[in-house]
Amino acid sequence: MMDNDEVELESERYELFEPPRCRFAVDRRQFFKTLGGGLVVLCLAGPALAQESGQGRRRSGRGGEVPADINAWLHIGEDGVVTVFTGKAEVGQNIRTSLTQAVAEELSAPIAAIRLIMADTQLTPFDIGTFGSMTTPQMALRLRKTAAAAREALLDLAAAHFKTDRASLRLADGKIFGSGSAEPVSFGQLTKGQKLVKSVAGDGAAIPAADWKIAGTSVPKINGRDFVTGKHQYASDIHLPGMLHGRVVRPSAFQAALESLDTSVAEKMPGVTVLHDGNFIGVAAPDALTAEHAANAIRAKWTAGPQPSSSELFDYLRKNARQEGERGGGRGEGEDSGSIEEGLKAASHKLQATYTIAYIAHVPLEPRAAVAQWQEDKLTVWTGSQRPFGVRSELAQAFGLAEENIHVIVPDTGAGYGGKHTGEAAVEAARLARAAGRPVKLVWTRQEEFTWAYLRPAGLIDVSSGFTDEGAITAWEFHNYNSGASGIRCPYQVANQKCQAHGSRSPLRQGSYRALAATANHFARESHIDEMAAALKMDPLDFRLKNLRDPRLREVLQAAADAFGWRAAKSEAGRGAGLAVGVEKNSYLATCVEVLADKESGVIKVLRAVSAFDCGAVVNPNHLKSQVEGALMMGLGGALFEAIEFENGKLTNPRLSDYRVPRFADLPKIQVVLLDRKDIPSAGAGETPIIGIAPAVANAIFAATHLRLRSMPLAPEGLPNG
């Protein structure tokens, strides 16, 4: 069985290092030399945070805690260009743009003057990874404070230049203006010929959101033209001189062991290198087609024991649940309060239900890819990843190298959704490159991406509740098996509640996915809340408002209902409306949907969806709306039809011809209502908007058909009869 050891249930390129011209020797000191004189802002980087992928606090390659360090975050050059360094990765969420806005805001500098160097383990400060919606609340704040420190240093220089008091100066468009008719001085003029260092401990005074002029506006995507014209190079586009192409011979099933091997035919092919190391079998060849032929020519016999299948999944998860105190079996983040027994005694009605959630795949547009190059005992890898420093650690462990001898570069990547925390392709490419003595590119096929990447955890959730005739919830008990604790906390006013997440021995490899377990937990909770309202013949909106005290959650719920026209919406046979609310990653969401559900034909069509979203101060309205819309469409797949099927250690639908993802024909009319809270710090927005669509659709199907569907996906083969 595949265990859940690595998973938290609760992951402008520059001419200097473009791949064809890249040299391993480019390090931070040499890079700063190329930038010339100017202002360098240093920050004291605090200890690493716990990883989302479940490894706990990030450790160095030598097993110790990563120490606090002084790292350069920002450089203002003689040419006035502001170079910013961050270990975060751009994986399609447009953080290159939002982080650029943060720096531009604090410096009053034009967007075009700012360049971000991202996700490069030799050039950027250590970063634990791009996940958990942490970039906006943590990295953006760090860069704002860093830029604010740079601003103060520039004002000091300008005051000396103008021989005036700082209070008479103002910044605009990358220049500082003095009083009177004096010519403004540019940042480059101030820093030219000077080697200045400014340290900041993270307490710089950033501009309040209410005063933003660049942040808070819809700045277009940085380098957007490169992506739509094909100029941008992904990891799979990189080409090095003398490069070979790699393929891996995969086992016949999960947990299979190699019994016998014949590589003689492949070894006779011109230019082919065959590597056999334990259970790893791979080839490197002059071109991708020859590599494929060589891999197919290898005869490997594998043996594997019996393994569970889809049909027994949920019984298996319950039977194999870990006990509290066992690794992976502890209680979740939910709140236990009061007495469930007393709450049930006070209830006029009691309800029990079980909800299930299937494994689903991340299906990033760009499968895993890596290019590896050895230069003596030093290794450079280009790969798409959410955790470049984590990949570096994996490579160090795999090859027994010191981390300083490994350079991981992450080009802006074609999606991750939590699925690219690990560096399998990087390790495989590096193994083949070392064996062949030449650079090797390895690009996973779509079938490999489905089969050998980790999946969103499946889950089984038991809910028991008690409530009065008036609609007050008196008892709430919630147990999640396997899918995790994220979002498990009940946001409703309930005096007597118990919420627990129980780890289980997962039959498939599983890991982080957009919003983690919050999607599963919100599906079960918001479906159950609707069931309680239905038992009382009470409007689902009124039932929620009666039991919600959180003002932000009530506000998004009312905003979504008003924009949707909930009070005027009429559910009838074959047509229904549903809603759901949620809180996750310090963001608040409410989603309303209207569905067409025909019991005779089994057809389900989501006609329209309205989401109201509050993530604090909005950094980029257009990009935020895109995030919400994308999350709704992605969540629609998991809600209606996405599910990984497996039988005895093998996936039975590991290709897009068999695995249904949302298509243009599934696109409903979408309306996004943003609640811009300038008084509240910005939260990350890449995950929370996905949590409401599945329960809202389930509730709308019930309103249209009186069928209560408690499994995700709700209707993989269409609406069931009955």
C-alpha positions, 0 to 999 in steps of 0.5 A, spaced: 500 500 500 502 507 498 502 510 505 501 518 506 508 519 509 509 525 504 503 529 504 499 534 509 492 532 509 492 538 514 506 544 494 522 575 465 527 570 465 534 574 464 539 573 458 544 571 464 541 565 465 537 563 459 539 555 458 543 555 452 548 560 455 547 558 462 553 556 466 553 553 473 558 558 476 553 563 476 552 565 483 549 570 487 556 574 488 557 574 481 550 576 479 550 582 483 557 584 480 553 584 473 548 588 476 553 593 478 553 599 483 547 601 487 542 600 493 542 593 495 536 591 501 538 585 505 532 582 510 533 578 516 529 571 513 526 568 519 526 560 520 522 556 515 515 555 516 512 548 516 511 545 509 504 544 507 506 537 504 507 534 511 514 534 512 514 539 518 519 544 519 524 544 513 531 541 514 537 542 511 540 537 507 545 535 513 539 534 517 539 540 521 534 546 522 535 551 516 538 557 520 535 564 519 540 568 514 541 575 511 539 575 504 538 580 499 531 581 496 532 587 492 537 591 488 536 598 485 541 599 479 545 605 476 540 604 470 534 605 475 532 598 474 529 595 480 531 587 481 527 583 486 529 576 488 524 571 491 524 564 491 516 563 490 515 560 483 510 563 478 505 557 476 500 561 472 497 564 478 500 571 476 504 572 482 509 575 478 505 581 477 502 582 484 509 582 487 511 587 482 505 591 484 507 591 491 514 593 490 512 598 485 507 601 490 512 602 495 517 605 491 512 609 486 516 606 481 513 604 474 512 597 473 516 597 467 522 598 471 521 592 476 524 585 474 523 579 478 528 573 479 524 568 481 525 560 484 532 560 483 536 556 488 543 560 487 540 567 486 534 567 490 533 567 498 531 560 501 523 559 500 519 553 503 515 553 497 509 556 493 503 553 496 498 554 502 496 561 499 502 564 502 505 568 497 500 574 498 500 575 505 507 573 507 511 574 501 508 580 498 508 583 505 516 582 505 517 585 499 513 591 501 517 592 507 523 591 503 521 596 498 519 601 503 526 600 506 529 602 500 524 608 499 527 610 506 534 610 503 533 613 497 530 619 500 536 620 505 540 620 499 535 625 495 535 629 501 543 630 501 543 631 494 538 637 494 541 639 501 534 639 503 529 636 509 526 629 507 519 632 508 519 636 502 521 631 498 516 626 494 517 620 489 513 619 483 515 615 477 521 612 479 524 619 481 524 624 487 522 631 486 525 636 491 521 643 492 521 649 487 524 648 480 530 643 481 530 638 476 528 631 479 533 626 480 532 618 478 533 612 482 539 611 478 542 617 479 542 617 486 545 610 486 550 611 481 557 609 483 555 607 490 555 601 493 550 602 499 547 596 503 540 597 507 538 592 512 531 591 514 528 586 520 521 586 517 518 592 520 519 597 514 512 602 514 508 599 508 503 604 505 496 602 507 491 599 502 487 605 502 492 609 499 494 604 494 495 607 487 499 601 483 497 595 488 489 594 488 489 596 480 488 591 474 495 591 472 496 586 466 500 580 466 507 581 466 510 578 460 503 576 458 505 577 451 510 572 451 505 566 453 500 568 448 505 568 442 509 562 444 515 566 446 516 563 453 520 557 454 517 552 459 522 547 462 520 542 456 522 547 451 529 548 454 535 545 449 542 544 451 548 543 447 549 535 446 542 534 450 539 527 450 532 525 451 530 520 457 525 515 458 523 511 464 521 504 464 515 504 469 513 498 473 507 494 471 503 496 478 504 500 484 509 497 489 511 492 484 518 489 484 523 487 478 523 480 477 527 479 471 530 484 466 532 484 458 535 490 456 540 487 450 535 490 444 535 497 447 543 497 448 544 495 441 541 502 439 545 507 436 547 513 441 542 509 447 544 509 454 541 504 458 541 505 466 538 499 471 539 501 478 535 497 483 527 498 480 529 504 476 530 503 469 531 508 464 534 510 457 537 516 454 537 517 446 539 522 441 532 524 440 525 523 444 522 518 438 529 513 439 528 514 447 521 511 446 523 506 442 529 504 446 524 504 452 519 499 449 524 494 447 526 493 454 523 487 457 522 487 464 518 482 468 514 485 475 511 482 481 506 485 485 501 483 491 494 484 491 492 491 492 485 494 494 480 497 488 476 503 487 470 499 489 472 497 496 475 504 497 471 507 502 470 501 506 478 500 506 479 507 509 474 506 514 477 500 516 485 502 516 484 509 519 489 510 524 488 511 531 490 518 535 497 518 537 499 513 531 503 517 525 498 521 521 492 519 525 492 525 530 486 530 531 485 535 526 484 543 527 477 543 529 474 545 535 471 541 540 466 544 545 461 542 550 457 536 550 455 532 544 450 528 548 447 534 551 446 537 544 443 531 542 438 531 548 436 539 546 435 537 539 428 536 536 431 533 530 437 528 529 440 527 522 446 522 520 449 522 513 456 519 510 459 523 504 465 520 500 470 524 496 474 520 490 481 521 488 482 526 483 488 528 479 491 535 478 491 535 470 496 541 470 497 543 462 504 542 463 506 535 465 512 534 469 519 536 465 526 537 467 533 538 464 539 536 468 546 537 466 552 535 470 559 539 471 563 534 474 560 534 481 555 539 480 548 539 478 544 544 474 536 542 473 531 546 470 524 543 472 517 546 473 516 546 481 512 549 486 518 548 491 525 549 488 529 548 494 525 542 496 527 539 489 534 541 491 534 537 497 531 531 494 537 531 489 542 532 494 539 526 498 538 522 491 546 523 489 549 524 496 551 531 494 551 538 498 546 542 497 551 548 495 553 544 489 546 543 486 542 549 482 535 548 481 532 553 476 524 554 475 522 557 469 515 560 469 511 553 470 504 551 466 500 550 473 501 546 479 495 546 483 499 543 489 501 537 485 508 539 483 511 539 490 516 533 489 521 533 484 521 526 481 522 528 474 528 532 476 531 526 480 530 521 474 533 526 469 539 527 473 540 520 474 540 519 466 544 525 465 550 522 470 549 515 466 550 518 459 555 523 461 551 528 457 545 533 459 538 529 459 531 532 458 525 528 461 518 530 459 513 525 462 507 523 458 500 525 460 499 517 462 505 518 466 503 524 469 496 521 471 499 514 474 505 516 478 504 523 480 500 524 487 493 525 487 488 529 491 486 524 497 480 520 497 475 521 503 470 518 507 466 523 512 461 522 517 456 527 520 451 527 526 447 533 528 442 535 532 437 541 531 431 545 534 424 546 530 426 553 530 432 551 526 438 552 531 443 547 531 444 544 538 450 538 536 455 537 531 459 531 530 464 531 524 469 525 522 473 526 516 477 519 514 483 520 510 482 527 506 485 531 512 483 537 516 483 543 512 477 547 513 474 542 518 472 547 523 465 549 523 463 556 522 456 556 525 454 557 532 454 551 535 455 550 543 456 542 542 461 540 537 466 535 535 470 535 529 476 530 528 480 528 522 483 521 522 489 519 517 488 512 514 493 508 510 491 510 503 492 505 497 494 510 492 499 515 493 496 522 495 498 529 496 496 536 496 491 539 492 488 546 491 485 548 498 487 541 500 481 537 504 477 544 505 473 542 498 471 535 502 470 538 508 466 544 505 462 539 501 460 534 507 458 540 511 454 545 506 451 539 504 449 537 511 447 544 513 442 543 507 439 537 509 437 540 516 434 546 512 430 541 508 428 537 514 425 543 517 422 545 510 426 552 511 429 556 506 437 554 506 439 561 506 435 563 512 437 557 515 444 559 514 443 566 516 440 564 523 446 560 525 452 564 522 455 570 527 461 571 523 460 578 520 464 577 514 461 570 512 454 573 513 456 579 508 459 574 503 453 570 503 448 576 503 452 579 497 452 572 493 444 571 494 443 578 492 447 578 486 444 571 484 437 573 486 436 568 491 429 570 493 426 571 486 429 564 484 424 559 483 426 551 484 421 547 480 422 540 477 428 539 473 431 546 475 434 548 482 438 553 485 443 551 491 448 555 495 454 554 500 459 558 504 466 557 507 472 560 510 479 558 508 486 561 508 483 567 512 478 568 506 471 568 506 466 565 500 459 564 498 457 561 492 450 560 489 448 556 482 443 554 478 442 547 475 438 544 470 437 536 472 433 532 468 432 525 471 429 522 465 436 523 461 440 524 466 443 530 464 446 535 469 448 542 466 450 548 471 447 554 468 450 560 472 454 561 478 455 567 482 461 567 487 462 573 492 469 573 495 472 577 501 480 576 501 481 582 505 484 588 500 484 586 493 491 587 490 489 586 482 481 585 481 482 582 474 487 577 476 483 576 482 476 575 478 480 570 473 482 566 480 475 565 482 473 563 475 478 558 474 477 555 481 470 555 480 471 551 473 476 546 476 471 545 482 466 543 477 470 537 475 471 534 481 464 536 483 460 532 477 465 527 474 472 527 475 474 521 479 481 516 479 479 509 478 483 503 480 484 496 480 489 492 484 495 497 483 493 500 476 489 506 474 484 504 469 483 511 466 490 514 466 489 518 460 484 524 458 480 520 453 478 516 459 478 522 465 473 527 464 475 534 465 471 540 465 470 543 457 468 549 454 461 546 453 461 545 461 462 553 462 456 556 466 455 563 466 459 566 472 459 572 476 464 574 481 463 579 486 469 582 490 468 585 497 474 589 497 476 590 504 482 595 505 481 595 512 484 587 512 490 585 510 490 581 503 490 574 504 491 569 498 486 567 493 488 561 489 485 556 493 479 558 497 474 560 491 474 552 489 471 550 496 463 552 494 462 549 488 461 542 489 456 543 495 452 548 491 451 544 485 449 538 490 444 542 493 441 545 487 440 538 484 436 536 490 432 542 489 431 540 482 430 533 483 429 531 491 435 526 490 440 527 495 447 526 492 453 525 497 459 523 493 464 527 489 463 526 484 456 527 484 454 524 477 460 521 473 455 517 469 449 522 469 444 523 474 442 516 477 434 514 476 430 514 482 
